[in-house]
Amino acid sequence: MITITDAINSLVSTKTAHYIDKGVITGWDVAEVKTGVTQPTQAEIDAEVIRLQADYDAKAYARSREAEYPSIADQLDDIYHNGIDAWKATIKTTKDKYPKP
């Protein structure tokens, strides 16, 4: 789940201290004059949360694949003992199970 803090970190290049209460920023500890950083609006933050969540959701297949793939060492061992075609078949099973959207 993407948080407001994730969105702020994505929008603001400087590390900030901010305070959130019930999903709304209630404090912002970066002086614009000193850092040149301006506080994003609540609308900008909300839009960034939606964008980041959509990006995270779109990559669910990759996280699922990664969890099921054998380790690199095991994959290399598979190639050595069984050849590239057998390795491709093993990997294809996972790719077919979790296709790209």
N, C-alpha and C positions, 0 to 999 in steps of 0.2 A: 504494500500500500504506500503510495507516494504521499509525503507529508508537506505541510506548508514550509517547513524548514528546507526540504529538498528543493522546492520551487524557488525559495529565496536564494539558496546557494547557486541555483542555476542562473538566476537573473542578475545577481550581484557578484562581481568578481572579487570583492574584498570581503574577508570574513567579518561577519557582523554579529552583534549580540542583539537579539530581539526577543520580545516577550509575547506570548500568544495566550489568549484566553478564549475558549470556545470557538476556535478556528479563526480568530481575528487578531491581528497584531495590535497589542496594547502599548508597546514600547519599542524604541529603536535606539540603540546606543552607538550610532556612527554619526559624527558631526559632518554634515555635508561640506562645510567650509574647509575642514582639514583634509578630507579624503576625496572629495569630489563625488562621493557615492550618494545617490538620492534614493530614498525609500520607494520601492515599487508600490503602486496602488493596490488595493485589495483586488480590483478587477484584473490587474496584470498577474498577481499571484494566483488567483483562481484559475485564470486561463493557462498559466504555466503548470499548475497541478494537473489539469485535464490533459495537456500536451504530454507531460512526462508519464502519466498513467497510461495513455494510449500507446506510447512508445514501449513502455514496460510490458503491457499486455501483448503487443505485437511480437515480442521476442520470447513469448512463453514456450514456443516450440524449441527454441535453442536451449533454454534452461532444461527442458525435459530431455532433450537429446544428450546434453552434457552429462546428466545424471546416469544415463544408461550406457553410454559408451564405455568400453573397456579402457583401462589406463593406456597411455602411450606405450609404455613398456610391453603391456600385453598385446597391443596391436602390432607392434614390431615383431614380437615373438610369433604371432599368428602369421604375419607375412613371411617370416623366415621359414617356418615349418610347413605352411599350407599354401603359400603363394599369394599373389596380389588378388587373383580372382576370388579366392575363398574369403580373403579379408574384405573385399568389396561387398560380397554377399552378406557378411556379418554386419557391416556398417549399414547396408541398404535396409536391413530389417528395421533398425531403429529410425532411419530416415523416413521409411514408409509409415511407421507407427506415428511419427510426429512430423507431418509435412509442413513445409513453409506455407504461410497463408497466401 
